Amino acid sequence: MITQQRKLDSGFGAHSTADDVLAGVDLTGTTALVTGGYSGLGLAATHALVRAGAHVVVPARRPETAEAALHGTPGTEVHALDLADQDSVHGFSDGFLRTGRSLDILINGAGVMACPQTRVGPGWEAHFAVNHLGHFALTHRLRPAFAPGARVVAVASSGHFLSDIRWDDLHFRTGYDRWLAYAQSKTANALFALHLDRLGADHGLHAFAVHPGSILTPLQRHIPRAEWLAQGWVTPGGAPADGFKTPEQGAATAVWAATSPLLDGHGGAYCQDCDIAEPATTDDMLTGGVKPWAVDPAAAARLWDLSCELTGLDAF
């Protein structure tokens, strides 16, 4: 069954924080894994999940940085993982499986944005490789650990407005554009969640894609500050522009998608502002919503098959 992109009136909104949506939620005894869980909205999600009682595993490309960011945070553990390196994904996943623990929540939140043209692995474009294929492989490798009722959350973006999947040139062999590369990877995140839910639903596994909103975090590290001003992201004084969220607000939709009983029966949905997003009616990314190419079941199945071919994985 394909979920309709229609609001549920969750009672939360753009200004809700991760703590707000987890108020009264008891996650004691659950295990969550948050990629990127030591910086920006990922760190905010980790803190909120821990406060709700979850134990949070934080894989990190820079373990020392993650350890420092999470110093003094009980209920967390850090392990090395480089999403750009399929061998690293394999090694991390095998290590987790050896512990025998089950996994209740997987938030695939780490990523890169608008970086210079970079190739990793067998020549894959970095945005597609890290934001999509790295998380695709991680989810496949961790399949044996998913508990009944587990949820996978793919952190997408309204950036998907800028590009469908470039089926004829996934890796930008010609005409590299850093924003289109980022956009394609965010469309891929949404399509991944859609098809994962379709395949996992009969086994009690559900998946959702989320647009966290506009937040200034280290994700923008490749973008010069002058461009922040030119894009209208900040005021001339350097403060976030109106409409931008705090990291705590940015983390809210991901933890809501990971835990809310309102989403039972709505697997595969693309969410924003702690609710299911409506279809986009304009090209204004700040208005939000979801473009049709990011919720297309046929495209999701096609991307899934292609990703299986590229990674050599097919656990579902």
Secondary structure, 3 states (H helix, E strand, C coil): CCCCCCCCCCCCCCCCCHHHHHCCCCCCCCEEEEECCCCHHHHHHHHHHHHCCCEEEEEECCHHHHHHHCCCCCCEEEEECCCCCHHHHHHHHHHHHHCCCCEEEEEECCCCCCCCCCEECCCEEHHHHHHHHHHHHHHHHCHHHEEEEEEEEEECCHHHHHCCCCCCCCCCCCCCCHHHHHHHHHHHHHHHHHHHHHHHHHHCCEEEEEECCCECCHHHCCCCHHHHHHCCCECCCCCECCCCECHHHHCHHHHHHHHCHHHCCCCCCEEECCEECCECCCCCCCCCCECHHHCCHHHHHHHHHHHHHHHCCCCC
